[in-house]
Structure formats: structure tokens, C-alpha cells
Amino acid sequence: MNPRQIMLSLILAVSLGAAPLPSHGQQPAKVYRIGILFSGLPTPASPAQARNREALIEGLRELGYIEGQNLVIDRRYTEGQDARAPSLAAELVSLKPDLIIADGTAQVRAVQQASTTIPIVMFGVIEPVRRGLVASLAHPGGNVTGLTDTVGVEITGKYLQLLKEVAPKVSRAAALGYSTSQPDRAIIESEMEEAARALHVTLQFYNVGNPQELEDAFAAITKARPDALLVRLHPFFGNHARRIADFAAQSRLPAVYPFRVFVDNGGLMCYEASQPALYRRVAYYVDKILKGANPGDLAVEQPTTFELAINLKTAEALGLKIPEPLLIRADEVIQ
């Protein structure tokens, strides 16, 4: 092809909207691969959960990472069953991603055990230092960093304070938690009891690890006849939000929950760290690491924004009148 023909070909290509030819030696844009190990279900359990997941993708998009263009995302879901985390983590590691995002303690630990070199961005985790996931919040070390989901067990005091505002006579509350190792559980429960004593509330703990144990806990709570129900933060409970909210309604128990999905399914109220903000913030860590930062040098962030949602229809069914000051403080009131 002579020079005149080459020039005519280029003019024709531009007129038809074709992409310009790469210059000699130009390298194609890098395509990054990341894995995400979710604790929940493949299908979002609520509109709120769908919005949260989209906030993560939007956060990545705003930083220039677009799935299908310069980003490949491999997703796996433990569906609330922590026992599935190790095998799913191994699957993701085998795909040799640039990093893995992990949602929840069991998921982070599984990925950490599967690889000590692939960077891990965590979220949905409480007290990662105590659980041995990072050395400290300021200097996590190793290959894990990211976000914590609460400021620690002191959140129990806030839960109980909300229950006392709605039902001032509450003196005995059932605390529904997920089964963890005995030493860890003993420490957490001791600190929760201390927070409860300050509000003159006695806690009775019920720990479950699967759906059948959840039914057993319901039976035990019914027999004990507490004044209220407190559900602790764990993805397992979010996946069974409707069952738990229905139980509380049938038992006429004022309850406070850790996830918005409960209120969407008829729960009385929830108090949680702003989830869209947390999901979007994950993208910040992904960007830093893909640009060369060492995860062990990136400080773990704690939430600073919390949201309160109240279901007035449920309150009315329970014969409760929500105090006006509490309604004013609520970020959302569901009629």
C-alpha cells in the first residue's frame, strides 16, 4: 500500500468513527482482576442490600475501574454459611486476582489463610484486631486492610438505649448472637453485660450457627419470656431477617437490629453504620492497592456515620408509641 492509499484509509476510518490505530510500541490498557467474597446471597436480600452492592461498583467506576472494560470481577457467596468460606476463598485465589474484597470475619480469615500475598480489602468486620485479622488499626501489617463495621461492643449500649427509649420498662433482653470461639465469645459477652448493667438491663445470650439452631433459640427465648430482643451484627442474621422479624412480632418483643434489611421485613428499628458509605469507601482501598500501595501500610478505618430507621407500622402493632425526639433523630421512618 502506497502512502496515498494509507492516507485515504486513515481518513475513511476516522469518518466511520473507528478507533485510532495504536502507535508503534503502545501497550494496551491494563485489565485488573479482583475477587469479591460476599457473606450474603447472590440475589440481594432487600432493596437496601442491592443499593449497597451497587454503591461499591459505583465507587470503583468513579475511580476509573469499569467492569467489562478494564476490570474483571469474580464473585462468590457463602450465603450466610461460614463453613463455605474456605473453599470459595481457594477458588478465588486460584484465579490469581490482583486483590480480593472480603465481607465478614469468616470470609476475611478464609482468604487470609488461602493466600498471604494477595492483598485483601475487608469490610463488614467488627473488631479485626481482637480477631487477629490485623496487627492494629493504624498499622495493620500483612496483606489485610479495609474497614470495620462498628466501633466495637460499645454499640450494645446504643442498642439498649434505643430499646429503653421505645419501651422504658425493659429490664431483661435476649441477645441473639452468632456462634464464635469460646474465648472470643466470653470476652465480648462480658463487655456487653457491662454496657447493659449501666442501663439496668440483664442480658441472656443465645448463640446460633445454623437455621436449626435459630429455631431452637426461638423456642428458648419464648420460654424465658424476656422484655426485648437485641440481634447482634453478623451476616447470618441478615440472611434470615424475615424469620427473625416475624418471630419478634409474634412474640410481641420490641427489638433492635443491626441491618436495615430487618426493618424492610417488618422489624421495629435498626441502627447501623451507613452501609452505602462503607461499600463506596471500599473502592478507595482498591484504588490505592492497584496503584501500588502496600495493604499493611493503609490504616483500617472505623465508621463515623450511623443511621437509624424505624418502622411505625410495627410499633403500632406492638402497642408502642415512638417518642417524638426519637422520630426526629431517625434517618428514615417507615409508615
N, C-alpha and C positions, 0 to 999 in steps of 0.2 A: 504493500500500500504506500503510494507516494505521499509527500507532505500535504498536497492539496486535498487528497482523499481523507487523510487523518483529520484535517481541519473541518471538513464537511461533516464527518462522523460525529465530532465533538459538538458542533453546532446543532445537529439533529438530536443528539442525546439530551442536551440542555433544553431544547424546545419541547421535548416529550416529557420533561420532568425527571429524567434519570438521575441517579446519584452520581456525583463526580467520581472520576476514577482515582484510586489512591495513588499518591506519588510514590516514586521508587523508594523501596525500603520502609514505607509507612506500616506500622503494626496495627492490626485490628484492635478495637476497644476490648478491654478485659471483661470477661464474663465471670462474675463471682458466684459461688455456690454456698448456700447456707442451709442448715437443717434447723427445724423447729420441733421440739418435743413438747407437745401440749399435754396437760393433765386431763383435759376435758374430752368431749365427744367431737367427732368430725363435723356433725351438724350442731351449730351453736344452740345452747340450751335456752336462750332468750334473745330478744332483740338487743338487749344491753350487751350481751356477750358478743353478738355479731358486730356491734359497733366497736367494741374493744379491739377485736381482731383486725377490723378494717383500719383502726387508728394506727396499728403497728405498720400495716402496709403503706398507709398514707405517709407516716413518718419516714419510712425508707424512700418513698417516692420523692418527697420534698428534698431529700438529701442526694437525689440523683440516681437511686437504685430502683430500677423498674423491672418487675418480674416479666419474663418473656423477652426482654431486650438485653440488659447487662446483668441480670440477676436470675438465678435458678433457685427455687425454694423447695426443699424436700420436707414434707410434713408427716409427723407421726403422732398418734393419740393414744394415751394409756387408758382413756375412758374411765378415769377415777379408780383404776386398779394399779396400785403402786407396783405390784408384782410383775407387771408387764414392762416396766421401765427399762430393766437391764437389756432385754432382747431388742427392744426398739432403739435404745441408745446404740447398741452394737451395729444395728442396721445403718443408722445414720453415719456412724464413724467409718463404716466400710465404704461409704460413698465419697470419702475424702473431701469433706466440705472445708471452706475457708474458716468457718466458725459454726457453732451450734447455739441456738437460743433454747433455753430450758425453763419451763414453767412449773415451779413447785419443787420442794425439797427433794423428794424421791427421784424426780426427773434429773435435777442437777447432779445429785450424787451418782446416779447411774451413768451419766455421760462422763463425769469426772473419773469414774472407775474404768470406763471404756477407753479413755484417752487422757494422757497427762500433757499432751502437746496442743491439741486443737483448742483454740480459745472458746470459752463458754460465757455467754451472757445470760445471767439468771434474772428471773422476776417471779412474783408470786411466792416468795420465800420469807419466812419470819425467822428472825434471829440467826442469820447464817454463821455468825462467829461461834455461838454456842453449839450449833450443829456440825461444826468442823468443816464447813464448806470453804471458808476463807479465814486467813490469819487474823485480820482486823478489818474494820470498815474503811479506815483511812488507807491502809496498805494491805490489800487482800492477798498479794503474793500468788504463786501458782498460776493456773490458767483460767481462773474464775473471777468474774466481776459482775456488776449489774445493779439491780435494785432490790431492796427489801420491800415487803408489802405492808408491814406495820411498824410501829415504833417499839414493839416488844409486848410483853404480857401486861403492861400497864393499860393496854387497850381494854382489858377486862373491867377496870374501874369505870371507863367511859360507858361500856355496855350496861353495867349495873346502874350507873347514874341515870341513863335513859329509861331503864325499866322502872326505877323508883319514881321518876317524874310522871310516867304514864300510870303506874299502879303503886302509889306510895306505901301500901301495906305489905309489899313484897318483903319476905324475910327468909324464904328458902327458895333457891333456884337450882334447877337441874342444868348442869353444864355438859353439853354433848361435844365430845372431842374425838379425834382420830387416834387409833392405837399407834403408839410410838414406843421406843425402847424404854424400859422401866426407869433407868436413872434420869433420862431426859424428862419423862413424864412426871416423875416425882418432884423435880425442881420446878417445873412450870406450874404444877398444881399447887405447890406450896406458895409460890408467889401470887397466884390467882386468889388463894384463900386470904392472903394478907390484904389484897385490894378489897376483897369482899367484906372483911371484918370492919374496915374503915367506914363502910356504908351499912353496917349492921345486917349483913346478909350471910347466910350459911349456904355453901355450895355443896352439891352432891354430884360427883363425877360419873359420867357414863362414856366409856371409850369403845369405839367400834372400828372394825376394819373391813367389813363387807356388808352387803344388803341384809343377810340373815341376822347378823349381829345388830343391825339397825332396828329390826323388828323386835329383837329381844330387849333392846334398850327402851323402846316404846312401852313394852309391857312392864318393865321395871319402873319406869318413870310414872306410869299410870298407877301402879301400886303404891309408890312413895307419895304421890299427891303433892308435888311442890307448888309454889305460888307462881312460878315463871320459868321460862326456858331461855337459855343462852347457848347459842351454837357457835363453836369456835371456828377459826379460819382454817379450812382445808378444802381442796378441790373436790374431794369425795362428797362433801355435803352439798356443794353447788350442783353436782350431777343428780342429786336426789332432793332437790329443793321442793318440788311439789309434794312429795310424800311427807317431808318433814313439816312443811307449812300446813298441810291437811291434818296431820296429827295434832299440831298445836291448836288448830281451830276446833277440832273435835274434842280436845281435852280442855278447851277454854283457857289456854295458857297464854298470857302476854309473853311475847318472845322478841328478842333482838337477834339479828342475823348479820353475818359478815359480808354477804354478797347481795347486790341489787336483784339478782335472779329470784331471790326468795320473795321480795315484795311484788315482783311481776307475777308470781304464782300464788298470791294471796297472803304472804307473810305480813306481819304487823309493821315492822320497821327494820331498816338496815343502816349500819354505819360502817363505811369503808373508805379506804384511801381512794382518791379519784382514779378509777381504772383507765379511762381514756388517756389521761396524762401519763400514767405509768407505762402503758403499752406504747405510746408515742415516744416516750423517753428511751425505750429500748433501742430505737433506731440510732440515737446519739452514740451509744456504745458500739453498735455495729459499725457505724461510720468510722469512729476513732480506730477501731481494731483493723478494719480493712485498709486503713491508710497507714498502718504500721505500728500503732500503739501496742504496748505490752499490757494484757489484761491485768496482770498482777500489780501494775502501777496506777491503774484507774480506780479511784476511790468508789466504794459502794455507796449509793445514795439511799436515804430514807425518805418516805413520803412526807410532804408538807401540806398537802391539801386533802381534806376528808369531806365526804358527802353524806348527808342524812336524808333518807327517803322514808315517808310514812304512808301507809295505806289506810285512809279514813274509813273505807268500807269495812275493812277487817276490824278496825277499832270499834265501829258501831256494832258489829256482830258480837263482839266480846263484851259489850256494855261499857266501853271505856270512853271517856271524854279526854281528848288530847289537849293539854294546856295550851293556851294561845301563844305564850312565849316560845314553846317548843315548835309550834307550827310556823312561827315567824323565822326560827332558826333553820328549819328544814330546807334543803335544796330543792326537794320535789315532794309534793303532796298529791297522792293519787286518790281521786274522788271515788 
